[in-house]
Amino acid sequence: MKGAALKIVSLGKTFGGKTGAVQALRDVNLEVGGAEFVTIVGPSGCGKSTLLSLVAGLEEPTTGWVEMDGMRVDGPGADRVVVFQEAALFPWLDVQANVQFGLKVAGVPRNERQARVAEFIKMVQLENFTHARIHELSGGMKQRVGLARALVLRPRVLLMDEPFAALDVQIREEMQVVVQDLWLRNATTTLFVTHDVREAAVLGDRIVVLSHRPGTVSTVLTNDAPRPRTQNDPTVLEQIRKANEILKAEVTWADQHPL
C-alpha cells in the first residue's frame, strides 16, 4: 500500500508450552496506510491480541517483522500507544492528572501540557468531570479517559485491544460513536482488535479476518460506508454478513481439523 505507516511482514509467533510449542500466528502480512482505521476479527484463540502485542513491541516475533514508516520495530515506542480492555487508570489521580500523566513523563512543558489535556478531555466529552476521581466514573467514562490519555500523546498509530468488551451493549454503541468522532478529528492510524463482527464493520475502513490458529490473514474486506456509521446502515449490514460467513467457514474447518 502506498504511504503505508505500518507494515507487517511474514509475521509469526510461537509460544513454548507444557505440552510443546504452540504456534499462535503464521505468515501474517498486512499494510496499514496513514490515517486508516483497520479492524481485526477472527475465531477465538486465533492470535488477535498477540498480533497487537507484536505491533506494539511488547512481544518479539518468532519469524518476520513489523515496520513503522520503513523502520523495524524492536520494542515499545511513543509512536505506538495501546488501549487495553482494562483502562488501567491511576485511582489516586483525577481525570485531568490521568490524561496528562504521559505528557508529564515525556517532559512536555506545563502550559502546553495543560492545553492539550483540556483539548482531549473536551473531545471525549468529559469536561464536566475534569477533577473527578476514577471510582466516580462509569465503565464507559473510564474508557473515554483511557482514549484521551492515549491520543493526547499524538501517536502515529493507536492500537486498541477489545477496549469495549466489558461494556454493556448501549454503552458499547455509544463508545463506537465516540471513537469514530475522535478518528474523524485526529485521523490517527488505528488498529482495532475485537471479537464482535458488528463492531468491526461499524469502525473499520478495512476488516481483516484472521483464520483459525495459527492465525493468518484469511480475508480483507473493504468498507466504504460513509461515517458516522451505525450497525443498521445497509453497507455495514452487508459487511457483517460477509465477515460472519468467512468466520463460520473458519470455525467449521477448525472443528474438522482439530489441532
VENURRA-V996060 format. One record per pair of residues at least 6 apart in sequence whose ideal C-beta (glycine too) atoms are under 6 Angstrom apart, sorted by the first residue. I is the first residue (numbers start at 1). GAP is how many residues later the second one is. Records with the same first field share a line. If there is no record, write none. Layout:
I=GAP / GAP
//
This chain:
1=30 / 32
3=30 / 31
4=27 / 29
5=29 / 184
6=26 / 151
7=24 / 60
8=20 / 22 / 58
9=55 / 56
10=17 / 54
11=17 / 50 / 53
12=13 / 14 / 50 / 51 / 52
13=11 / 12 / 37 / 48 / 49
14=7 / 9 / 48
15=7
23=191
24=23 / 26
25=22 / 25 / 189 / 190
26=188 / 190
27=189
28=188 / 189
32=6
34=155
35=152 / 154
36=153 / 169
37=146 / 153 / 167 / 168
38=153 / 166 / 168
39=153 / 161 / 164 / 165 / 168
40=8 / 153 / 168
41=156 / 159 / 168
42=6 / 168 / 173
43=169 / 207 / 208
45=168
46=164 / 166 / 167 / 169
47=168
48=145
49=112
52=107 / 109 / 141
53=6
54=7
55=11
56=24 / 26 / 103
57=16 / 18 / 19
65=7
66=7
68=11
79=76 / 77
80=77 / 79
81=69 / 72 / 74 / 77
82=77
83=63 / 67 / 77 / 80
84=77
85=77 / 78 / 80
87=55 / 56 / 59
89=9 / 45 / 56
90=8
91=43
94=37 / 39
95=31 / 34 / 35 / 37 / 50
96=21 / 34
98=47 / 51
99=18 / 22 / 49 / 50 / 53
100=13 / 17
102=51
103=10
116=36
120=28 / 31 / 32
121=6 / 9 / 27
124=20 / 23 / 24
126=18
139=28
140=27 / 31 / 35
143=20
157=32
158=30 / 32
159=32
160=32
161=32
162=31 / 32
164=8 / 11
176=26
180=47 / 48
192=11
194=6
197=43 / 46 / 47
198=33 / 42
200=7
201=35 / 38 / 39
202=27 / 29 / 34
204=19
205=18
206=14 / 16
207=14 / 36
208=12
209=9 / 10 / 34 / 37
211=7 / 39
212=38 / 42
219=27
221=18 / 21
223=16
225=8 / 10 / 11
229=7
//
